[in-house]
Amino acid sequence: MVLAPTADVLPPDPRIRPPKQALPPNSVDCHAHIFDQFDRYPLSPDRKYTPALSSREAWLALHAALGVAHGVQVHGTPYGFDNRITVDFLTAHPGRFVGIAAIHPDMSAADLKGLDAAGFRGARLMDQFASGATTRDLESIARRIAPLGWHIEINIADAADWVTLEPRLRACPVPLVFDHLGRIRGRDGVNSPAFRVIQGLLESRADCWTKISSWYRLSDDGSPDYDDMRPIAQALLRTRPDRCVWGSNWPHPGLKKNMPNDADLVDLLDQWLPESSMREPLFASNAAQLYRL
């Protein structure tokens, strides 16, 4: 028996409860990760952090409490390019979950087709914890996934990088998803050059999306209200209410302090919505379109 590795980050908050306002029918959690069965799915030696046990059963229990119908399993960077944990999870839950892959720029077309058949819908470029593909691989990966109808999801290292990346994003031949509000920090706000790039791409391209998620990491005001992130989330929702999706970011990987509660985050986002009409698209129908659920 292989023991779980010693985590160097916090586990998720085990206290689960329903949100104060029930989520819309067919709600989709568009961003989460599982880390379990370490004997079957070993972590990469090149990982940037060692996650705590965050089992598939715990994620399913959270969904049951929150009232979530579908989910997007974003392949965790501690696994490098080894997508097996996500493949097996999707295979066990056909139609309910889809995946975002970590693909090598040299991955074969046959292997990509295998991932597509398993239920993957996109490839992630991860600059924040750079242990796999990054934005330097944007064009090569876009060429490979275009025949599958996939999108590219980007977690940028520093929001300022959007400015230099903008010409390449405008030329990208596949849809784009900006992780975690584009990772715009609260202190930078809606008048920052980086935010204007994200906002401009959402306005000018019909196939750009952003995830309203993980604002607790980006806030300089901090918990429990994260007040400096409210204007950023609201500006994105007002700009393209039809291109924003929600993700829990469970189990909030990489955090070493101030672990948030998932129901608290849902309740807070509900308070931030500029209009009640935005609620159903944000939590449900936008994601159904993006992920073909």
HUDA-V602046 format. One line per field, one symbol per residue. ss: DSSP state (H for helix, E for strand, L for the rest). psi: psi as a letter, one per 20 degrees, with the letter a starting at -180 (. if undefined). A space follows every 10 residues. Layout:
BEGIN
ss=???
psi=???
END
This chain:
BEGIN
ss=LLLLLLLLLL LLLLLLLLLL LLLLLLLEEE EELLELLLLL LLLLLLLLLL LLLELHHHHH HHHHHHLLLE EEEELLHHHL LLLHHHHHHH HHLLLLEEEE ELLLLLLLHH HHHHHHHHLE EEEEEELLLL LLLLHHHHHH HHHHHHHHLL EEEEELLLLL HHHHHHHHHH HLLLLEEELH HHHLLLLLLL LLHHHHHHHH HHHHLLLEEE EELLHHHHLL LLLLLLHHHH HHHHHHHHHL LLLEEELLLE LLLLLLLLLL LHHHHHHHHH HHLLLLLHHH HHHHHHHHHH HLL
psi=ppqpqoqjrq rqpioqrqrh ppqqqkqpoj orqqoalhhh nqqpijqiro qqpnqhhhgh hgghghkphr qooopphijc jojhhgghgh hilphhqrqp qoqqhjqqhg hghggghijq irpppnhgnn jbqaihjggh hghhigiikr rpppoqgphh ihghighhhh ipjqqqpoql kjkpqhhgai jqhghhgggh ghhhpikqqq pnqkhhhipi haqihlhiig hgghgghhgm ijjpqqqhkq klqipirlpr pghhgggghh hiphqhiigg ggifhghhgg jl.
END
